[in-house]
């Protein structure tokens, strides 16, 4: 989940600079798709929650659609770039919210001990 949050933050921080910006965003979407695929395969191999698999596959499908929207538009279409970027960030945020229930949270009193281990 940390990787998903990192990619989401990277995408959110991106801004349209020139015609290559759409290409760069498409490459980030490919990173997201690869990560979601790896998580899905890992989830299936370990026999984990099938609901998580469903969520990962739905998000993958949506990211794939956003990729194709960017690919079909002109590289200088700023409105499409911004809409797609915002939609992907919202999609990844939604995924993180849905997966949050599956993540074990440590009490804050244990965190200093973990910092020492680092």
C-alpha positions in Angstrom: 0.0 0.0 0.0 2.9 2.3 0.6 4.0 2.0 -3.0 0.4 2.9 -4.1 0.5 6.0 -1.9 3.9 7.0 -3.3 2.8 6.7 -6.9 -0.4 8.6 -6.1 1.6 11.4 -4.6 4.0 11.5 -7.5 1.1 11.7 -10.0 -0.6 14.4 -7.9 2.6 16.5 -7.9 3.0 16.4 -11.7 2.0 19.4 -13.7 1.6 20.0 -17.4 4.8 21.5 -18.7 5.0 20.7 -22.3 3.8 18.1 -24.9 5.9 15.5 -23.2 3.9 15.7 -20.0 1.2 13.4 -21.3 3.8 10.8 -22.2 5.3 11.0 -18.7 1.8 10.7 -17.2 1.2 7.6 -19.4 4.4 6.1 -18.1 3.3 6.7 -14.5 0.0 5.0 -15.3 2.0 2.0 -16.6 3.8 1.9 -13.3 0.5 1.9 -11.4 -0.9 -0.9 -13.7 2.3 -3.0 -13.1 2.1 -2.5 -9.4 -1.6 -3.4 -9.3 -0.9 -6.5 -11.4 1.9 -7.6 -9.1 -0.3 -7.1 -6.0 -3.1 -9.1 -7.7 -0.9 -12.0 -8.6 0.6 -12.0 -5.1 -2.9 -11.9 -3.5 -4.0 -14.9 -5.6 -0.9 -17.0 -5.0 -1.1 -16.5 -1.2 -4.9 -17.2 -1.2 -5.8 -14.0 0.5 -9.1 -12.1 0.5 -10.9 -12.4 -2.8 -12.5 -9.0 -2.2 -9.1 -7.4 -2.3 -8.5 -9.1 -5.7 -11.8 -7.6 -7.0 -10.8 -4.1 -5.8 -7.4 -4.4 -7.4 -8.8 -5.6 -10.7 -11.4 -2.8 -10.8 -8.7 -0.2 -10.2 -6.5 -1.8 -12.8 -9.3 -1.6 -15.4 -10.0 2.0 -14.6 -6.3 3.0 -14.8 -6.1 1.2 -18.1 -9.0 3.2 -19.4 -7.3 6.4 -18.3 -4.2 5.4 -20.1 -6.1 4.9 -23.4 -7.9 8.2 -23.0 -4.5 9.9 -22.7 -3.1 7.9 -25.6 -6.0 8.9 -28.0 -5.9 12.6 -27.2 -3.4 15.1 -28.6 -0.3 15.6 -26.4 -1.1 19.3 -26.0 -4.6 18.8 -24.6 -4.2 20.4 -21.2 -7.8 19.8 -20.1 -7.6 16.1 -20.8 -4.3 15.9 -19.0 -5.7 17.5 -15.9 -8.9 15.5 -15.9 -7.1 12.3 -16.3 -4.5 13.1 -13.6 -7.2 14.1 -11.1 -9.2 11.0 -11.9 -6.2 8.7 -11.4 -5.4 10.4 -8.1 -9.0 10.0 -7.0 -9.0 6.3 -8.1 -5.8 5.5 -6.1 -7.1 7.4 -3.1 -10.2 5.3 -3.2 -8.2 2.1 -3.5 -6.1 3.1 -0.5 -9.3 3.9 1.5 -10.8 0.5 0.6 -7.6 -1.4 1.5 -7.0 0.5 4.7 -9.3 -2.0 6.6 -6.9 -4.7 5.6 -3.8 -3.0 7.0 -2.7 -3.7 10.5 -2.0 -0.4 12.4 0.6 -0.4 15.2 -0.1 1.6 18.3 1.9 4.8 18.4 3.8 3.8 21.5 5.5 1.0 19.5 6.7 3.4 16.8 9.8 4.8 18.6 11.0 1.2 19.1 10.7 0.7 15.4 12.7 3.8 14.7 15.6 2.4 16.8 15.5 -0.7 14.7 15.9 1.3 11.5 
